Amino acid sequence: MAAALKVLFDKRKLALTRAKLRAWWEGEAFDETAALAEIEAKLAENPPANDIEDQLFDEPEYEWPPRLAALSLLWGEHRVRPGDATADGLEPARLGLEAEGVLALLGPGLAGPVIAAANAHPGKIEVFEWREETVEALKHGVAKAGLAERVVVTRIDLEAHVFTPGSFDGIWSTDDFAYCGYPPHLAQQIMKSLKPGACAVIETYVGLRAEELATAFASSFAEPQIRAHGDLLKFFVDAGLVLESDEDLTDEFLSTARESFKQLGAKLTDGDGVEPAIARELAWEAEAWRMRLKLLAQRRLERRRFIQRKPADTPAEAPEAEAPQAENANAPAA
């Protein structure tokens, strides 16, 4: 009973404080007696057991930016690229994670992949996102899914972030190597942050230099840095990682992307249609992906999954190689 009264008292005080701030923001005189009467009336109608917080505080819903709304419409709720929850939910098992293991997710974009992984893995998850435009929406999705207690979201600089050594029992990285200007640093950080014997699943594009890449990735959040298959493998070897699997996901990825485009027509005709701002973003995304899917179908661009393991008998960490200061992160993809 005492705990319930404390919750009620805290909510009353917080509602009163917000009312004061609202009046100050609007430039109005604050009438504390009237505000308290209004709060008490709401409390009487909706006691604490019925979760009155939303009615008292009038918290606004998260407003999706047009670009992120368009991406979720095209690829599925809380997603910035083709994918599905069933496939994403297999990653913890692919990594061999125990229930209490710590999983790191690099570059999920939005909360869709995080939620799928969290549904399959009951342990702690640390999320590292480099896209400035998606971080707030990612945190919102994690919180709305009720995962905030065991899922921590951190924004990082993909080129410079330094992870704590031996932190993770598994790492799942998606597309980070497709946009990273200096892959040796990222490969070294993955190696360093894994516990001995742990592994990383790295999914990314590989390919050769092509003028069409600029068009194919025009809707991306960063300049593409697509490398040749062999070059990427060398970065992993140089970092000390041991390759356990090198899978070609191109056909599967193409199928998933095409299915999303097929479903888009029905989504656009349902309800009241799509706002003009979202429609413009969809058109831009569709044009870029038309070229990307063409390159994938021609095998001039491939989608691959690398499973890399840190040796169980790894010696003390060697000094890190620093990214060259003069390197241009926007240089043409190799």
BELKASUL-V439673 format. One record per residue. N is the residue number from 1. RES is the residue in one small letter. PSI is psi in radians with two decimals (999 if undefined). Layout:
# BELKASUL-V439673
n=(N:N)
res=(RES:RES)
psi=(PSI:PSI)
This chain:
# BELKASUL-V439673
n=(1:2:3:4:5:6:7:8:9:10:11:12:13:14:15:16:17:18:19:20:21:22:23:24:25:26:27:28:29:30:31:32:33:34:35:36:37:38:39:40:41:42:43:44:45:46:47:48:49:50:51:52:53:54:55:56:57:58:59:60:61:62:63:64:65:66:67:68:69:70:71:72:73:74:75:76:77:78:79:80:81:82:83:84:85:86:87:88:89:90:91:92:93:94:95:96:97:98:99:100:101:102:103:104:105:106:107:108:109:110:111:112:113:114:115:116:117:118:119:120:121:122:123:124:125:126:127:128:129:130:131:132:133:134:135:136:137:138:139:140:141:142:143:144:145:146:147:148:149:150:151:152:153:154:155:156:157:158:159:160:161:162:163:164:165:166:167:168:169:170:171:172:173:174:175:176:177:178:179:180:181:182:183:184:185:186:187:188:189:190:191:192:193:194:195:196:197:198:199:200:201:202:203:204:205:206:207:208:209:210:211:212:213:214:215:216:217:218:219:220:221:222:223:224:225:226:227:228:229:230:231:232:233:234:235:236:237:238:239:240:241:242:243:244:245:246:247:248:249:250:251:252:253:254:255:256:257:258:259:260:261:262:263:264:265:266:267:268:269:270:271:272:273:274:275:276:277:278:279:280:281:282:283:284:285:286:287:288:289:290:291:292:293:294:295:296:297:298:299:300:301:302:303:304:305:306:307:308:309:310:311:312:313:314:315:316:317:318:319:320:321:322:323:324:325:326:327:328:329:330:331:332:333:334)
res=(m:a:a:a:l:k:v:l:f:d:k:r:k:l:a:l:t:r:a:k:l:r:a:w:w:e:g:e:a:f:d:e:t:a:a:l:a:e:i:e:a:k:l:a:e:n:p:p:a:n:d:i:e:d:q:l:f:d:e:p:e:y:e:w:p:p:r:l:a:a:l:s:l:l:w:g:e:h:r:v:r:p:g:d:a:t:a:d:g:l:e:p:a:r:l:g:l:e:a:e:g:v:l:a:l:l:g:p:g:l:a:g:p:v:i:a:a:a:n:a:h:p:g:k:i:e:v:f:e:w:r:e:e:t:v:e:a:l:k:h:g:v:a:k:a:g:l:a:e:r:v:v:v:t:r:i:d:l:e:a:h:v:f:t:p:g:s:f:d:g:i:w:s:t:d:d:f:a:y:c:g:y:p:p:h:l:a:q:q:i:m:k:s:l:k:p:g:a:c:a:v:i:e:t:y:v:g:l:r:a:e:e:l:a:t:a:f:a:s:s:f:a:e:p:q:i:r:a:h:g:d:l:l:k:f:f:v:d:a:g:l:v:l:e:s:d:e:d:l:t:d:e:f:l:s:t:a:r:e:s:f:k:q:l:g:a:k:l:t:d:g:d:g:v:e:p:a:i:a:r:e:l:a:w:e:a:e:a:w:r:m:r:l:k:l:l:a:q:r:r:l:e:r:r:r:f:i:q:r:k:p:a:d:t:p:a:e:a:p:e:a:e:a:p:q:a:e:n:a:n:a:p:a:a)
psi=(-0.76:-0.69:-0.69:-0.70:-0.62:-0.75:-0.78:-0.78:-0.76:-0.72:-0.63:-0.80:-0.74:-0.69:-0.66:-0.72:-0.75:-0.61:-0.70:-0.80:-0.65:-0.74:-0.72:-0.76:-0.67:-0.10:0.50:2.73:2.43:2.16:1.72:-0.66:-0.78:-0.69:-0.76:-0.68:-0.69:-0.70:-0.76:-0.66:-0.73:-0.65:-0.65:-0.65:-0.60:1.55:2.84:-0.55:-0.35:0.28:1.30:0.01:-0.75:-0.69:-0.60:-0.73:-0.23:0.83:2.21:2.60:2.65:2.28:1.96:2.24:2.59:-0.70:-0.79:-0.58:-0.68:-0.74:-0.74:-0.57:-0.70:-0.86:-0.16:2.80:2.26:0.77:2.56:0.05:2.92:2.49:2.99:2.74:-0.60:-0.84:-0.74:-0.61:-0.22:-0.25:-0.75:-0.69:-0.66:-0.57:-0.20:0.58:2.38:2.86:-0.60:0.05:2.68:2.14:2.34:2.30:2.15:2.21:0.73:-0.37:-1.38:-3.05:-0.20:-0.98:-0.59:-0.80:-0.75:-0.75:-0.70:-0.55:-0.45:-0.35:2.05:-0.12:-3.01:2.49:2.27:2.18:2.29:1.99:2.30:-0.19:1.94:-0.61:-0.32:-0.16:-0.83:-0.72:-0.62:-0.81:-0.69:-0.79:-0.69:-0.78:-0.76:-0.51:-0.01:0.51:0.06:-0.45:-0.49:0.04:2.07:2.26:2.23:2.33:2.36:2.85:1.99:-0.50:-0.38:-0.14:2.42:2.10:2.74:2.26:2.47:0.63:-0.51:2.50:-0.18:2.58:2.34:1.95:2.25:2.03:-0.02:-0.66:-0.20:-0.27:0.06:2.23:-0.46:1.45:-0.58:-0.66:-0.79:-0.72:-0.71:-0.67:-0.66:-0.80:-0.83:-0.68:-0.28:2.55:2.65:2.27:-0.17:2.87:2.89:2.42:2.09:1.98:2.29:3.04:2.60:2.68:3.13:2.92:2.33:2.41:-0.54:-0.27:-0.61:-0.71:-0.74:-0.49:0.40:-0.45:0.13:2.95:-0.03:2.87:2.40:2.47:1.08:2.24:2.82:2.66:-0.87:-0.62:-0.74:-0.73:-0.64:-0.66:-0.73:-0.76:-0.78:-0.52:-0.23:0.09:2.62:2.13:2.16:-0.45:2.45:1.74:2.45:1.97:0.17:-0.88:-0.74:-0.74:-0.75:-0.78:-0.77:-0.76:-0.77:-0.67:-0.66:-0.70:-0.62:-0.68:-0.32:-0.66:-0.80:-0.66:-0.64:-0.45:-0.21:2.58:-2.43:0.27:-2.88:2.45:2.58:-0.71:-0.69:-0.68:-0.67:-0.73:-0.66:-0.73:-0.72:-0.78:-0.75:-0.68:-0.75:-0.75:-0.42:-0.77:-0.66:-0.75:-0.61:-0.78:-0.68:-0.74:-0.58:-0.07:0.40:-0.21:2.42:2.72:2.15:2.69:2.11:2.29:2.03:2.44:2.47:2.19:2.50:-0.45:0.65:2.28:-3.12:2.58:2.32:2.78:2.50:2.56:2.31:2.57:2.34:2.29:-0.50:-0.13:2.38:1.98:-0.31:0.29:2.73:2.53:2.50:999)
